[in-house]
């Protein structure tokens, strides 16, 4: 004996998850609950480009953005009475970057329930620009991965300070925009704290080569509350 949809009478396969309805009627009932175009807001770091996800900040990529957008959409009051899967297909990295730059992006999404497409709608995404806690720590000099102690006599002070600053400026021209360098002049030389280990290593090598300096290196580990983990700090002393 064949089964028919109780709403439209169309012959169909009985599926408990669709409450006995055919896919067309199931989609029609669920889509009727959705009116208007939903809006979500996503926070992006103005320096490193990471995007906020809950209490964490994750690197910007199309896949990570889709995950954050899906989570934000599901939290909207519009969708709380029904469970949907969010399908986002038409999104490229270039389009995403353009939307972040302009502050708003409309993204077509498909709502799917029990493998049945319910409705295609546009999600208006507003981007809020801020500075993430890690970049803020870098800017204030309280986060660093590489420390360079440059030591020289007072007679060499003026020339050394000028030349070291020139080296730092040249390296930073090609470094990641989120990299920060804090230079502090002390009685016996300079203390240079670098937020990025790779950049710090390049600066140290160039200073060493420029002045034919002697170097002494060691490692130090400390707990960083922002990252919630131990980080290794490389320290080097350069005797000029």
N, C-alpha and C positions, 0 to 999 in steps of 0.2 A: 504494500500500500504506500503510495507516494505521499510526501509531506508538503504542505503549502504554508506560506507565510500568513500568519493570522491577521496581518494588517492589509496587505495588498492582494493576497490570494495567489501570489506567484509560486510555482513549484520551486522548492529549494531543499537543501540539506539541513536537517535539524542540528543546530549547534547550541549547546547549553550556554556557552560564553556570550552568544549573541541574543540570549533570551528567546530563542526560537524564531527570531526575525530573519528575513533575508538581509543580505549585506546593504542593499539600497535603503531599506526602511531603517535599519540599525544606524546607518550613517546620517539619514535625514533627522532622526530623533535627536541624536547627539549634536549635530551641527546647529540645530535650532536653539541650543543653549548658548551659542557663541554669537555675540553681536559686537560690532565695532572693531577697531584695530587696537590691540593691546600695546602698551608701552613698557619698556624695561629700562633700567639705568645700570650702566656698568662703569666701574672706576678703573682708570688707567694711570700708571705712573708716568709723569711728564718727562722723566729722565731716562729710566731703563726700559720703559715700555711694557713692564709687567702688568698683568691684570689681576684685580682682586677677586678672590674666590673664597667666600666665607671669611675666616681670619687669616688666610694665607694669600701670598702674591705669587703667581705662576707666570712663566715665560709666555709671551704672546705667540700663538700659532693658530692656524685655522681650527685644528682639532680641539685645542684647549678653549678657544673662544666658543665653539659649538657646545662644549660641555657646560661652560658657565651660562651661556644663553639658555640652554635647555633647563638648567636648574632654576634660573630666574623666571622663566615662563611658567613653570610648574607651580611656582609659589604665588602666582597671581590669583586673586579671588575668583576670577572668571573661570578658572579650571579646577577649583577645589572640589566641586561636586562630581567630577568625572576624572578618570585616569586616562591620560593620553601619553603616547610616545611622540616625541618631537623629532621630525625628520628635516634636516637642513642639508640641501644638496648644492644649491647655486650660490657658492661663496668662495671667493678667491682671496689670497693674501693681499693683492693690490687693492681690491674693493674694500677689504677690511681696513687697511691702512688709510685709504681715502676717507672712509667714514669716521675714523678716529680723528683725523686732521680737521674734518669739517664739523665734528661734534655730534653728528646724527647719521644714522644709516637705517634704511628700510630693508628688511630681510624677509624673503618669502619662505614660509615654513609649511610643512604638511603635518596635520594632526592625525595620528593613527591610533586606533583602539582595537585590541584583539585582532591585529593584522588587517583591519579594515580602514582604508583611508576615509577620514571623517570630513575634513575641510582643509582647503588651502587658504591661508591668510598671510597678511604682512605684519611683521613685528617691527615697530619703530624702536630702535635702540638709541638711547642718548648716552653719550660718553662724557664722564666727568673726569677732568684732568687734575691730578694732585701729585704729591711726592710720597712714595712709599716709605715706610719706616727705615728700611735698609739704606736707601739713597739718602735719606735725611741724616742717618748716622754717618754715612760717608762724607757728606758735605760738612758736617760739624767736626770731622776728624776723630770721631769716637769708634769708627769701624775701620780696621786696616788689616792687611794680610802680609805686608812686607815693610820692614823698617830698615832704613839705611842711616848709619851713624857715620857722618863724614867728619874727620878730625884733621885740623891743620893749624899752623902757627898763626899768630896775629899778623905777622908780616905778609902772609899769603892771603889774609882774610878777604880783602876787597876783590882781588882777582878770582879767587876760588868761588866766592858767593855768586858773582856775576856769571862765571862759566858754568857752574852747576845749574843755575836757574835756566840758562840757555839750553842746556841738555834736557832738562825736564820739559821745557816748553816744546822742544822739537819732538820728543817722544809722545807727548800728549796730543799732538796734532794727528797722530795715527791711532790713538787708543780709543777704546769704547767710550762714548759720551758719559757713561755712568761712573767712569773712573775718576777718583779725586786724589790729589796729592797735597799733603799738608807739610809745609817747610817751616821749621822753627830754628832760629839762630840762637846759639848758646855761646858761652865763653870760649869753648874749645873747638867750635865748628858748627855743623848743621845736623839736626835730626829730621829725617825725611820719612814721613809715614804715607804709605801708598795703599789704597783700598783694594787694588788688584795685584795678585802675586806675579803674574806674567809681566805686567808693566813695571813693577818694582824691580824685577830681575833685569829687565832691559836697561832701566835707568842706572842701576848699580854697575852693570857691565860697561856702560859707556863712560861713566865717571872713572872707573878703574882704568880703562884704556886711555882716556884723555890725560890723566895725571900719573899713569904708571904706579897706581897706589897698591899698597899691601892690603890684603883683605882677610877677615876672620868671620866665619859664619857659624850660626847655631840656630836651633829651632826652639820655639816656645809654644805651648798649648794653653788655650784659655777657653772658657765657656762663654758663648755669645748668646745672650737672652733673646735677641731678635730672631736668630736662626734656630734657637733651642737646640744647640749642639756644640761640641768642642770644635774649635778651629785651630789649625796650625799656622803659626806666624813665623816666617823666616826673617832672621835678623842678620845684618852684615855690618861690620865696621870697616871703613876704608881709611887708612892712614896715608895722608898726602904729604 
